[in-house]
Amino acid sequence: MRVSVLLFGPQATLAGARSVDVDVAAESPTANDILAALREASPALTGSLAMSRLAVNHEFAAPDRPIGPGDEVALIGMVSGG
């Protein structure tokens, strides 16, 4: 399954793109599967992934949340401010 992961801010800069397409072998991949695929597809993001979460359809996703065709997936990095 191919999943497009949206990137923002510093992570978009690191990857040199606003999104990264990842291929996942699992028929019904989880958020963890997507993160693992991101490590392979864009090694520049590896250092920031430990401090990031995936959002699926505008909601933070648990690591075991399944990702389906047509889901919007975004990598959300650490943010600060008030």
A tleap script that builds the chain and sets N, CA, C and O, in Angstrom:
source leaprc.protein.ff14SB
mol = sequence {
  NMET ARG VAL SER VAL LEU LEU PHE GLY PRO
  GLN ALA THR LEU ALA GLY ALA ARG SER VAL
  ASP VAL ASP VAL ALA ALA GLU SER PRO THR
  ALA ASN ASP ILE LEU ALA ALA LEU ARG GLU
  ALA SER PRO ALA LEU THR GLY SER LEU ALA
  MET SER ARG LEU ALA VAL ASN HIE GLU PHE
  ALA ALA PRO ASP ARG PRO ILE GLY PRO GLY
  ASP GLU VAL ALA LEU ILE GLY MET VAL SER
  GLY CGLY
}
set mol.1.N position { 0.852 -1.165 0.000 }
set mol.1.CA position { 0.000 0.000 0.000 }
set mol.1.C position { 0.906 1.239 0.000 }
set mol.1.O position { 1.897 1.292 0.729 }
set mol.2.N position { 0.563 2.209 -0.806 }
set mol.2.CA position { 1.308 3.465 -0.859 }
set mol.2.C position { 0.551 4.513 -0.048 }
set mol.2.O position { -0.655 4.696 -0.213 }
set mol.3.N position { 1.289 5.201 0.836 }
set mol.3.CA position { 0.713 6.225 1.698 }
set mol.3.C position { 1.527 7.503 1.534 }
set mol.3.O position { 2.757 7.477 1.586 }
set mol.4.N position { 0.845 8.601 1.339 }
set mol.4.CA position { 1.491 9.905 1.272 }
set mol.4.C position { 1.410 10.541 2.659 }
set mol.4.O position { 0.324 10.681 3.222 }
set mol.5.N position { 2.565 10.923 3.203 }
set mol.5.CA position { 2.632 11.513 4.540 }
set mol.5.C position { 2.961 12.997 4.394 }
set mol.5.O position { 3.999 13.358 3.839 }
set mol.6.N position { 2.075 13.847 4.892 }
set mol.6.CA position { 2.282 15.292 4.835 }
set mol.6.C position { 3.331 15.705 5.863 }
set mol.6.O position { 3.380 15.172 6.971 }
set mol.7.N position { 4.171 16.666 5.474 }
set mol.7.CA position { 5.223 17.177 6.349 }
set mol.7.C position { 5.066 18.682 6.511 }
set mol.7.O position { 4.578 19.365 5.610 }
set mol.8.N position { 5.484 19.196 7.667 }
set mol.8.CA position { 5.360 20.612 7.956 }
set mol.8.C position { 6.648 21.130 8.591 }
set mol.8.O position { 7.429 20.358 9.148 }
set mol.9.N position { 6.861 22.436 8.503 }
set mol.9.CA position { 7.952 23.119 9.193 }
set mol.9.C position { 9.312 22.493 8.985 }
set mol.9.O position { 9.693 22.172 7.860 }
set mol.10.N position { 10.056 22.317 10.094 }
set mol.10.CA position { 11.422 21.805 9.995 }
set mol.10.C position { 11.512 20.428 9.333 }
set mol.10.O position { 12.496 20.131 8.655 }
set mol.11.N position { 10.504 19.597 9.522 }
set mol.11.CA position { 10.558 18.265 8.917 }
set mol.11.C position { 10.408 18.341 7.404 }
set mol.11.O position { 11.032 17.560 6.685 }
set mol.12.N position { 9.601 19.257 6.913 }
set mol.12.CA position { 9.501 19.464 5.467 }
set mol.12.C position { 10.841 19.965 4.927 }
set mol.12.O position { 11.267 19.576 3.840 }
set mol.13.N position { 11.494 20.828 5.695 }
set mol.13.CA position { 12.807 21.331 5.289 }
set mol.13.C position { 13.833 20.202 5.266 }
set mol.13.O position { 14.604 20.087 4.314 }
set mol.14.N position { 13.847 19.369 6.306 }
set mol.14.CA position { 14.781 18.240 6.349 }
set mol.14.C position { 14.602 17.303 5.161 }
set mol.14.O position { 15.577 16.858 4.556 }
set mol.15.N position { 13.353 17.011 4.837 }
set mol.15.CA position { 13.056 16.074 3.746 }
set mol.15.C position { 13.169 16.732 2.384 }
set mol.15.O position { 13.291 16.049 1.367 }
set mol.16.N position { 13.131 18.060 2.362 }
set mol.16.CA position { 13.171 18.767 1.088 }
set mol.16.C position { 11.881 18.635 0.303 }
set mol.16.O position { 11.877 18.740 -0.923 }
set mol.17.N position { 10.779 18.404 1.019 }
set mol.17.CA position { 9.478 18.214 0.362 }
set mol.17.C position { 8.364 18.438 1.372 }
set mol.17.O position { 8.592 18.370 2.579 }
set mol.18.N position { 7.165 18.705 0.881 }
set mol.18.CA position { 5.987 18.891 1.750 }
set mol.18.C position { 5.276 17.572 2.037 }
set mol.18.O position { 4.354 17.522 2.851 }
set mol.19.N position { 5.711 16.501 1.364 }
set mol.19.CA position { 5.159 15.174 1.639 }
set mol.19.C position { 6.161 14.118 1.190 }
set mol.19.O position { 7.035 14.371 0.360 }
set mol.20.N position { 6.012 12.942 1.756 }
set mol.20.CA position { 6.837 11.791 1.391 }
set mol.20.C position { 5.893 10.626 1.141 }
set mol.20.O position { 5.034 10.328 1.969 }
set mol.21.N position { 6.053 9.971 0.002 }
set mol.21.CA position { 5.282 8.762 -0.290 }
set mol.21.C position { 6.054 7.561 0.216 }
set mol.21.O position { 7.243 7.412 -0.069 }
set mol.22.N position { 5.378 6.704 0.966 }
set mol.22.CA position { 6.003 5.487 1.476 }
set mol.22.C position { 5.204 4.277 1.012 }
set mol.22.O position { 3.979 4.328 0.900 }
set mol.23.N position { 5.914 3.195 0.745 }
set mol.23.CA position { 5.278 1.938 0.395 }
set mol.23.C position { 5.378 1.010 1.593 }
set mol.23.O position { 6.458 0.801 2.146 }
set mol.24.N position { 4.244 0.459 1.984 }
set mol.24.CA position { 4.177 -0.435 3.136 }
set mol.24.C position { 3.650 -1.778 2.655 }
set mol.24.O position { 2.617 -1.843 1.989 }
set mol.25.N position { 4.361 -2.851 2.994 }
set mol.25.CA position { 3.992 -4.186 2.517 }
set mol.25.C position { 2.692 -4.691 3.151 }
set mol.25.O position { 1.963 -5.469 2.536 }
set mol.26.N position { 2.406 -4.253 4.370 }
set mol.26.CA position { 1.218 -4.739 5.072 }
set mol.26.C position { -0.054 -4.331 4.332 }
set mol.26.O position { -0.157 -3.224 3.805 }
set mol.27.N position { -1.009 -5.242 4.306 }
set mol.27.CA position { -2.296 -4.958 3.672 }
set mol.27.C position { -3.078 -3.902 4.442 }
set mol.27.O position { -3.764 -3.063 3.859 }
set mol.28.N position { -2.958 -3.963 5.771 }
set mol.28.CA position { -3.612 -2.982 6.633 }
set mol.28.C position { -2.542 -2.418 7.579 }
set mol.28.O position { -2.453 -2.839 8.732 }
set mol.29.N position { -1.732 -1.468 7.098 }
set mol.29.CA position { -0.629 -0.971 7.920 }
set mol.29.C position { -1.120 -0.165 9.116 }
set mol.29.O position { -2.226 0.375 9.120 }
set mol.30.N position { -0.269 -0.102 10.121 }
set mol.30.CA position { -0.548 0.698 11.309 }
set mol.30.C position { 0.301 1.961 11.265 }
set mol.30.O position { 1.177 2.109 10.413 }
set mol.31.N position { 0.026 2.864 12.196 }
set mol.31.CA position { 0.823 4.086 12.305 }
set mol.31.C position { 2.297 3.742 12.510 }
set mol.31.O position { 3.164 4.407 11.944 }
set mol.32.N position { 2.596 2.713 13.309 }
set mol.32.CA position { 3.984 2.285 13.501 }
set mol.32.C position { 4.616 1.825 12.198 }
set mol.32.O position { 5.787 2.109 11.946 }
set mol.33.N position { 3.861 1.122 11.370 }
set mol.33.CA position { 4.374 0.685 10.071 }
set mol.33.C position { 4.737 1.883 9.201 }
set mol.33.O position { 5.745 1.861 8.494 }
set mol.34.N position { 3.920 2.918 9.255 }
set mol.34.CA position { 4.171 4.126 8.470 }
set mol.34.C position { 5.440 4.812 8.961 }
set mol.34.O position { 6.254 5.250 8.148 }
set mol.35.N position { 5.622 4.915 10.281 }
set mol.35.CA position { 6.836 5.530 10.826 }
set mol.35.C position { 8.078 4.751 10.408 }
set mol.35.O position { 9.092 5.351 10.055 }
set mol.36.N position { 8.010 3.429 10.445 }
set mol.36.CA position { 9.142 2.607 10.017 }
set mol.36.C position { 9.445 2.840 8.542 }
set mol.36.O position { 10.609 2.920 8.150 }
set mol.37.N position { 8.409 2.947 7.732 }
set mol.37.CA position { 8.598 3.191 6.298 }
set mol.37.C position { 9.183 4.583 6.059 }
set mol.37.O position { 9.966 4.771 5.127 }
set mol.38.N position { 8.813 5.560 6.890 }
set mol.38.CA position { 9.375 6.908 6.772 }
set mol.38.C position { 10.874 6.908 7.036 }
set mol.38.O position { 11.629 7.613 6.365 }
set mol.39.N position { 11.309 6.107 8.028 }
set mol.39.CA position { 12.742 6.012 8.329 }
set mol.39.C position { 13.527 5.548 7.104 }
set mol.39.O position { 14.623 6.039 6.830 }
set mol.40.N position { 12.954 4.602 6.379 }
set mol.40.CA position { 13.622 4.071 5.182 }
set mol.40.C position { 13.518 5.037 4.007 }
set mol.40.O position { 14.494 5.234 3.282 }
set mol.41.N position { 12.360 5.633 3.813 }
set mol.41.CA position { 12.124 6.483 2.647 }
set mol.41.C position { 12.823 7.831 2.752 }
set mol.41.O position { 13.217 8.406 1.737 }
set mol.42.N position { 12.981 8.337 3.967 }
set mol.42.CA position { 13.586 9.659 4.149 }
set mol.42.C position { 14.496 9.635 5.376 }
set mol.42.O position { 14.095 10.075 6.453 }
set mol.43.N position { 15.719 9.123 5.220 }
set mol.43.CA position { 16.642 9.031 6.365 }
set mol.43.C position { 16.889 10.375 7.054 }
set mol.43.O position { 17.228 10.397 8.237 }
set mol.44.N position { 16.729 11.481 6.354 }
set mol.44.CA position { 16.940 12.804 6.956 }
set mol.44.C position { 15.961 13.058 8.099 }
set mol.44.O position { 16.238 13.882 8.970 }
set mol.45.N position { 14.824 12.368 8.112 }
set mol.45.CA position { 13.814 12.562 9.164 }
set mol.45.C position { 14.066 11.719 10.404 }
set mol.45.O position { 13.449 11.954 11.443 }
set mol.46.N position { 14.955 10.746 10.315 }
set mol.46.CA position { 15.129 9.767 11.388 }
set mol.46.C position { 15.320 10.414 12.754 }
set mol.46.O position { 14.700 9.981 13.725 }
set mol.47.N position { 16.156 11.431 12.851 }
set mol.47.CA position { 16.418 12.070 14.139 }
set mol.47.C position { 15.208 12.747 14.749 }
set mol.47.O position { 15.128 12.876 15.970 }
set mol.48.N position { 14.275 13.177 13.936 }
set mol.48.CA position { 13.111 13.894 14.450 }
set mol.48.C position { 11.912 12.980 14.724 }
set mol.48.O position { 10.948 13.411 15.355 }
set mol.49.N position { 11.956 11.744 14.265 }
set mol.49.CA position { 10.785 10.869 14.399 }
set mol.49.C position { 10.483 10.492 15.844 }
set mol.49.O position { 9.320 10.289 16.195 }
set mol.50.N position { 11.507 10.395 16.687 }
set mol.50.CA position { 11.270 10.040 18.088 }
set mol.50.C position { 10.469 11.115 18.812 }
set mol.50.O position { 9.824 10.834 19.822 }
set mol.51.N position { 10.507 12.348 18.300 }
set mol.51.CA position { 9.796 13.460 18.939 }
set mol.51.C position { 8.563 13.864 18.124 }
set mol.51.O position { 8.084 14.993 18.235 }
set mol.52.N position { 8.064 12.958 17.324 }
set mol.52.CA position { 6.937 13.259 16.435 }
set mol.52.C position { 5.822 12.248 16.621 }
set mol.52.O position { 6.017 11.163 17.168 }
set mol.53.N position { 4.649 12.636 16.149 }
set mol.53.CA position { 3.495 11.733 16.149 }
set mol.53.C position { 2.837 11.794 14.788 }
set mol.53.O position { 2.977 12.773 14.055 }
set mol.54.N position { 2.129 10.748 14.465 }
set mol.54.CA position { 1.333 10.772 13.249 }
set mol.54.C position { -0.079 11.211 13.585 }
set mol.54.O position { -0.628 10.858 14.629 }
set mol.55.N position { -0.647 11.976 12.694 }
set mol.55.CA position { -2.058 12.324 12.775 }
set mol.55.C position { -2.730 11.674 11.569 }
set mol.55.O position { -2.214 11.731 10.453 }
set mol.56.N position { -3.864 11.068 11.804 }
set mol.56.CA position { -4.633 10.428 10.737 }
set mol.56.C position { -6.011 11.073 10.720 }
set mol.56.O position { -6.747 11.041 11.707 }
set mol.57.N position { -6.338 11.654 9.585 }
set mol.57.CA position { -7.615 12.354 9.436 }
set mol.57.C position { -7.819 13.396 10.536 }
set mol.57.O position { -8.894 13.497 11.128 }
set mol.58.N position { -6.759 14.170 10.795 }
set mol.58.CA position { -6.786 15.307 11.718 }
set mol.58.C position { -6.870 14.930 13.187 }
set mol.58.O position { -7.236 15.763 14.015 }
set mol.59.N position { -6.537 13.677 13.529 }
set mol.59.CA position { -6.507 13.259 14.933 }
set mol.59.C position { -5.220 12.498 15.186 }
set mol.59.O position { -4.790 11.704 14.349 }
set mol.60.N position { -4.593 12.739 16.353 }
set mol.60.CA position { -3.397 11.984 16.685 }
set mol.60.C position { -3.719 10.499 16.681 }
set mol.60.O position { -4.781 10.074 17.137 }
set mol.61.N position { -2.779 9.715 16.154 }
set mol.61.CA position { -3.003 8.280 15.990 }
set mol.61.C position { -2.179 7.485 16.989 }
set mol.61.O position { -0.995 7.759 17.183 }
set mol.62.N position { -2.805 6.500 17.622 }
set mol.62.CA position { -2.089 5.553 18.467 }
set mol.62.C position { -1.192 4.704 17.563 }
set mol.62.O position { -1.493 4.545 16.380 }
set mol.63.N position { -0.098 4.158 18.095 }
set mol.63.CA position { 0.826 3.379 17.272 }
set mol.63.C position { 0.167 2.201 16.542 }
set mol.63.O position { 0.606 1.818 15.458 }
set mol.64.N position { -0.886 1.628 17.137 }
set mol.64.CA position { -1.524 0.464 16.514 }
set mol.64.C position { -2.741 0.836 15.655 }
set mol.64.O position { -3.471 -0.047 15.204 }
set mol.65.N position { -2.958 2.117 15.430 }
set mol.65.CA position { -4.103 2.540 14.623 }
set mol.65.C position { -3.904 2.126 13.168 }
set mol.65.O position { -2.879 2.452 12.570 }
set mol.66.N position { -4.866 1.415 12.594 }
set mol.66.CA position { -4.749 1.021 11.189 }
set mol.66.C position { -4.904 2.234 10.265 }
set mol.66.O position { -5.664 3.161 10.544 }
set mol.67.N position { -4.172 2.195 9.176 }
set mol.67.CA position { -4.237 3.231 8.152 }
set mol.67.C position { -4.921 2.623 6.931 }
set mol.67.O position { -4.508 1.571 6.444 }
set mol.68.N position { -5.957 3.278 6.443 }
set mol.68.CA position { -6.695 2.759 5.297 }
set mol.68.C position { -6.472 3.598 4.054 }
set mol.68.O position { -5.952 4.712 4.132 }
set mol.69.N position { -6.864 3.065 2.911 }
set mol.69.CA position { -6.763 3.834 1.675 }
set mol.69.C position { -7.594 5.111 1.799 }
set mol.69.O position { -8.724 5.080 2.286 }
set mol.70.N position { -7.034 6.214 1.362 }
set mol.70.CA position { -7.749 7.476 1.421 }
set mol.70.C position { -7.594 8.238 2.719 }
set mol.70.O position { -8.034 9.384 2.807 }
set mol.71.N position { -6.973 7.634 3.746 }
set mol.71.CA position { -6.735 8.359 4.995 }
set mol.71.C position { -5.707 9.456 4.754 }
set mol.71.O position { -4.751 9.264 4.003 }
set mol.72.N position { -5.907 10.600 5.391 }
set mol.72.CA position { -4.906 11.663 5.353 }
set mol.72.C position { -3.950 11.433 6.514 }
set mol.72.O position { -4.365 11.366 7.671 }
set mol.73.N position { -2.669 11.313 6.194 }
set mol.73.CA position { -1.647 11.038 7.206 }
set mol.73.C position { -0.669 12.200 7.224 }
set mol.73.O position { -0.175 12.630 6.182 }
set mol.74.N position { -0.392 12.709 8.433 }
set mol.74.CA position { 0.539 13.828 8.578 }
set mol.74.C position { 1.505 13.529 9.712 }
set mol.74.O position { 1.124 12.955 10.732 }
set mol.75.N position { 2.755 13.921 9.524 }
set mol.75.CA position { 3.754 13.815 10.559 }
set mol.75.C position { 3.760 15.139 11.316 }
set mol.75.O position { 3.977 16.201 10.732 }
set mol.76.N position { 3.520 15.061 12.617 }
set mol.76.CA position { 3.451 16.262 13.450 }
set mol.76.C position { 4.670 16.263 14.371 }
set mol.76.O position { 4.801 15.416 15.254 }
set mol.77.N position { 5.556 17.230 14.146 }
set mol.77.CA position { 6.744 17.354 14.974 }
set mol.77.C position { 6.448 18.077 16.260 }
set mol.77.O position { 5.348 18.589 16.469 }
set mol.78.N position { 7.457 18.113 17.130 }
set mol.78.CA position { 7.317 18.822 18.393 }
set mol.78.C position { 7.099 20.309 18.120 }
set mol.78.O position { 7.785 20.908 17.291 }
set mol.79.N position { 6.152 20.883 18.817 }
set mol.79.CA position { 5.877 22.312 18.676 }
set mol.79.C position { 6.024 22.980 20.038 }
set mol.79.O position { 5.877 22.337 21.078 }
set mol.80.N position { 6.313 24.257 20.017 }
set mol.80.CA position { 6.398 25.008 21.268 }
set mol.80.C position { 5.721 26.344 21.070 }
set mol.80.O position { 5.405 26.740 19.948 }
set mol.81.N position { 5.512 27.007 22.135 }
set mol.81.CA position { 4.866 28.316 22.036 }
set mol.81.C position { 3.727 28.405 23.030 }
set mol.81.O position { 3.513 27.506 23.843 }
set mol.82.N position { 3.030 29.464 22.952 }
set mol.82.CA position { 1.956 29.613 23.919 }
set mol.82.C position { 0.814 30.399 23.384 }
set mol.82.O position { -0.174 30.611 24.087 }
savepdb mol mol.pdb
quit
